[in-house]
Amino acid sequence: MIRLYKILCVSYLIVTLTSCNFTENIDVHPDGSGNYSLEMDGAGLLAMAGDKLGNELGMKNNAKAIDSTFSFKEIFAAKKDSIAKLAPEQQEALKKLENFVMKIKMNPEAQQLLFSMNTPFKKVNDLGGLMESMSALKDLKGKSDKSTAMLSGLGMDNSKLSFSYNGKNFSRKAIVDKNALNTFASDSTGMAKMIFASSKYTLKYHFPKAVKSVSNPDALFSADRKTITVEYPFTEYTENPEKLNLDVVFE
């Protein structure tokens, strides 16, 4: 678990100290089940702190790459005593994350640094509340715990995200908490905005049917119209989550 926490702490640096590109993937199967993943490309950090990152992750001098995989269940098992002390609703929020698997790949020679979280789902609607559950991780142990702080930082406290799919329509909807959004804006420093200025947040959704129309005018289609991609500057997304709301109609 010590190595696991080292990876989490370094991942926290990836998310907070350098520009990253985020990709939210949803792959829907014909029966409505599928896979969800959130990927972060932190290759730019290698140019700044490649050796330090390698040392923090336990990379030996003769090692050329790191490829680690672990699950949220491991994290929760290590913190079961803390979880037992949480309120029932907090425990329920964390339970939604049990099936997530986290991966980190680092290859200095290839200038590759990838961090991802993946989970299967039985229904698209089940994805609702996942980002809020990320924020609930901060309740495991105070703000000084970098391992959970990294993960909770991936959550969105300023909005509630829901998804729906019935075979004819798909929607992604963020309902913004105006008070939380104002607090987020006031807490954001000029330096943070500068760091994330070159970062992007991308949606990449694949469906079993061809798409007839998408409400977002910035959406791009694959040749078979089964995959749509929407990209926004990361700062615009965090300050206005509604920008990535989508209503999709299938042929």
Long-range contacts (C-beta under 8 A, 24 or more apart in sequence): 1-74, 1-78, 3-58, 3-68, 4-70, 4-74, 4-75, 4-147, 5-146, 5-147, 6-56, 6-57, 6-58, 7-57, 7-68, 7-70, 7-104, 8-146, 8-147, 8-150, 8-151, 9-56, 9-146, 9-147, 9-150, 10-53, 10-56, 10-57, 10-104, 11-104, 11-115, 11-150, 12-146, 12-147, 12-149, 12-150, 12-153, 13-45, 13-49, 13-53, 14-40, 14-42, 14-45, 14-113, 14-115, 15-40, 15-42, 15-115, 15-150, 15-153, 15-154, 16-150, 16-153, 17-45, 17-195, 18-42, 18-44, 18-45, 18-48, 18-195, 19-44, 19-195, 19-196, 19-197, 19-198, 19-199, 20-44, 20-45, 20-199, 20-234, 21-199, 21-200, 21-202, 22-199, 22-200, 22-201, 22-202, 22-234, 23-201, 23-202, 23-203, 23-204, 24-201, 24-202, 24-203, 24-204, 25-204, 25-205, 25-206, 26-124, 26-127, 26-163, 26-203, 26-204, 26-205, 26-206, 27-205, 27-206, 28-124, 28-165, 28-170, 28-205, 28-206, 28-207, 28-208, 29-208, 30-208, 32-122, 32-123, 32-124, 32-165, 32-167, 33-120, 33-121, 33-122, 33-123, 34-120, 34-121, 34-124, 35-118, 35-119, 35-120, 35-121, 36-118, 36-119, 36-120, 36-121, 36-127, 36-130, 37-116, 37-117, 37-118, 37-119, 38-116, 38-117, 38-154, 39-114, 39-115, 39-116, 40-114, 40-115, 40-116, 41-113, 41-114, 42-113, 42-114, 42-115, 43-111, 43-112, 43-113, 43-114, 45-113, 46-106, 46-108, 46-111, 46-112, 46-113, 47-111, 50-108, 53-106, 53-113, 54-106, 54-108, 57-104, 57-106, 59-106, 64-107, 64-108, 64-109, 65-105, 65-106, 65-107, 65-108, 65-109, 65-110, 66-104, 66-105, 66-106, 66-107, 67-103, 67-104, 67-105, 68-103, 68-104, 69-101, 69-102, 69-103, 70-101, 70-102, 71-98, 71-99, 71-100, 71-101, 71-102, 72-97, 72-98, 72-99, 72-100, 72-101, 72-102, 73-98, 75-147, 75-148, 79-140, 79-141, 79-148, 82-140, 82-141, 83-140, 86-139, 86-140, 90-136, 90-139, 93-129, 93-132, 93-133, 93-136, 94-133, 94-136, 94-137, 94-140, 96-129, 96-130, 96-133, 97-130, 97-133, 97-134, 97-137, 117-154, 123-165, 124-163, 124-164, 124-165, 124-170, 125-162, 125-163, 125-164, 125-165, 127-161, 127-163, 128-160, 128-161, 128-162, 128-163, 129-160, 129-161, 129-162, 130-161, 131-155, 131-156, 131-161, 132-156, 132-157, 132-160, 132-161, 156-238, 156-241, 157-184, 158-183, 158-184, 158-238, 158-241, 159-241, 159-242, 161-241, 167-209, 167-250, 168-249, 168-250, 169-247, 169-248, 169-249, 169-250, 170-205, 170-207, 170-246, 170-247, 170-248, 170-250, 171-245, 171-246, 171-247, 171-248, 172-203, 172-244, 172-245, 172-246, 173-245, 174-241, 174-242, 174-244, 174-245, 176-240, 176-241, 176-242, 181-239, 184-238, 184-239, 185-239, 188-238, 188-239, 193-235, 196-234, 196-235, 196-238, 197-233, 197-235, 199-233, 199-234, 199-235, 200-231, 200-232, 200-233, 200-234, 201-231, 201-232, 201-233, 201-234, 201-237, 201-238, 201-244, 202-229, 202-230, 202-231, 202-232, 203-228, 203-229, 203-230, 203-231, 203-244, 203-246, 204-228, 204-229, 205-229, 205-246, 205-248, 207-248, 207-250, 209-250, 209-251, 210-250, 210-251, 211-248, 211-249, 211-250, 211-251, 212-249, 212-250, 212-251, 213-248, 213-249, 214-246, 214-247, 214-248, 214-249, 215-245, 215-246, 215-247, 215-248, 216-244, 216-245, 216-246, 219-246, 225-251
